[in-house]
Amino acid sequence: MRGRGVGLSRPLRRALPWALAALLVAGVGLPVVAASSGHLPAGPEIGYGVSVTPAVAHVNVTVVMTDAPAYLPSAITVNTSTVLTVHLVNQGNLTHTFTVSKVPGADALPSNSTPQEVDQFFLKNGFQANLSLAPGASASVNLTFGVNSALDVFQFVSVIPYQFQAGMAGTISVSGGPPSVLLEDNTSDSLQFLPNTLVVNVTHYPVVVGVYVSNLGSFSHTFTVSPFSNYSLSPANFTSFFLSHPPLIDAPVPSGAGSAVWANFTIAHAGVYQYICTIPGHFASGMYGFVYANVVPPPPPAPPSTAIVQGWVLVGAGLLLVVALLVGLSAAYVGRLPPKPGEPPHE
Ligand SMILES: [Cu+2]
């Protein structure tokens, strides 16, 4: 064969297509498999809450003290992140105090407490404010309610003996207010929340959470959060459930791409809170998600493995290489056989 000059030997020529096929399968197949794995569904995205410090609001309230004895008004409501300035006016002929509990709770100081027990309570727990006003006097005091005061109720009383017992008491209730944890979510015409997993990690409860819900599609939706933690709502009866157990928030997401709504709500304690869209049929079609409040969310479902596919590409390339080897070997072997009688010698 030597000296015939052109190119490859016959065994190599026979084996070459198979070897090329093996290279093609390995060289093209593997990158294609690797690239396609990046486009496989990757499971639900997770949204993580971002802690922020809300701006502080300033609120003024005038409280009149009377000899009834009483405070007018006796119920004050503020938001979190508020500085409350109480202007006190004693319109009576007796001295009264405005003594605010440091301990939250609508009945931290039981109404049947004796004057000694009232004194002991404030001696033991301290107070947020303690002003004594002579008849006709007036005074002001600032009280601060931060992000950690959500849902707290603080009592204020007059500690002059037997005034509290006679009814000189009131409450400051702290409602939600601006959120201290921000999240984002989206609604889609495929009836999904994107993401459908929201994570809140805070060191104090209750916490006010604000979710900015944007509409990616054209249908209107709602962002409605279950009042119960670790409780699964049912598409069959959530309407009646919410009648007896009002949701933490029921925020309408207007129709039309680009519209958005803030869904602000207060989470009382750690746990998993389901949220749904209450538009008929949407929840049943899978339009729900979960807020994981200091609970680790389950890992998103793993994308379908490409290991088997990649394995088969390698096996296929290997088989083709074996075929190439066999073809090459057999061609070399055939090449050594003497020509059949009557056949012209090989060229
Ligand atoms: Cu919906």
Residues whose N, C-alpha, C, O or C-beta is under 5 A from the ligand:
A	BS01	CU	S220 H221 T222 C277 I279 H282 M287
